Amino acid sequence: MYNILGIIPARGGSKRIPYKNKKLLAGKELIRYAVEATLQSKLVTTVVVSSDDTDILNIARSYAHVIAIQRPDSISDDNAPSISYVHHALELLKNQYDYVVIIQPSSPFTLAEDIDNTIQLLIDDNQADSSVSVMKLDHTIHPVKLKTLFNNQLIPFWEEEKGRMATHELPELYVLNCSVYVSKFDLIKRDKIIGEHCLGYIMPRERSIDINDPIDFDFAEFLMSYEK
């Protein structure tokens, strides 16, 4: 049995979507989706919400098995590195953990199985130091298709497309979907979240929505209504 800390970082401020993490999505605050998915995890042993916002902390306290941690203003602005709130939580908890998992509240479609599968991927690999959730890159934004403009002429940005327009003609590429990050405790002690030997757990596109802009929020609401 591993001791695994799950941290949900949820600042009160957001430039593009004011009070994003407590904004109602399909009638429920955004932060609740991450909290409830993490509580349903079979592998996470301790669940923490780290926030500088009183309302978010009170939402966290409404769950019996969630620890609400008041984050200092000094590590709550846009420029504060993610590792700072991880260290802050660990200092307050004063426990030794085998793994640290970050679950982002901006990804409301993340399931408990996504969290557990990302964790298990790292547990099963003795050589890796971290694992993250990823999604397959859509072929329309594949690097081979990227162009730049010079005097209105399209010029390949990376390489010639050479007629490769269909998905099956392009190499499969993946991008972090900003949902789940898992780190071995030793990596955290070295002030890193993602190490040199990082594994990728593939999540489907429909669960990889990362809410950053108002249009992302609108799309998430559409998907929620579609699922219902």
C-alpha positions, 0 to 999 in steps of 0.5 A: 500500500502506497501513501499517495498525496493528491493536491488540487490547486485552486487559486481564487484569482483568474485573469481570463475567467474571473473566479474560475475555480468557483464558477458554476459549471452545470450548476456545480462549482468547478472545483467540486469536479476535481475534488469528487473525482479525486475522492473516488480514486482507489489509490490516492490516500490523502486529498488536499485543496490548496487555495488562497480563496475563502469560498474555495476553502469552505467548499473543500471543508464541506467534504469530510475527507478533504484537507483544506490548506490556506495558501499564502499570498506570496505563492498565490500569484500567476508567477508562483511556480507550481512546486511552491504550493506542493512544498507548502502542503508537504510542510504543513502535513509533515508526512512522508509520501511515496507519490504526489499527484496534482489534479487540476480543477480546470479539467472537469471531465477527468475521471477517478480512473484517469487519476488512478491509471496515471498513478499506476503507470508510474508505480509499474515502471521502476525507471520513471520518475513521473507520469502525466495525462496526455491527449493525441494531438489533432491532425489539423494542428500537427507540426507538419501542417504548420506554416508561416507567412512571408509576403503572403506566401505560405512557407513550411514552419518545420518541414515540407508537408509533401502532400501528407494531409490525412491523419494516417499519413502523419506520425502520432503526437501527444500533448499534455492535457493539463489534467493529472501530474504524478511525481515520485516523492524524491523528484519533488524533493529535487524541486521538480514535478516532471522529471527526465523520464516521464510517462504519458497516460492517454486520455480521450479528447472529450475528457481532455478539456482544459478550461482557460478561456470563456469559450472553453467554459462555454464548450464544457457547459455544452458537453455537460448538457450533451452528456445529460 
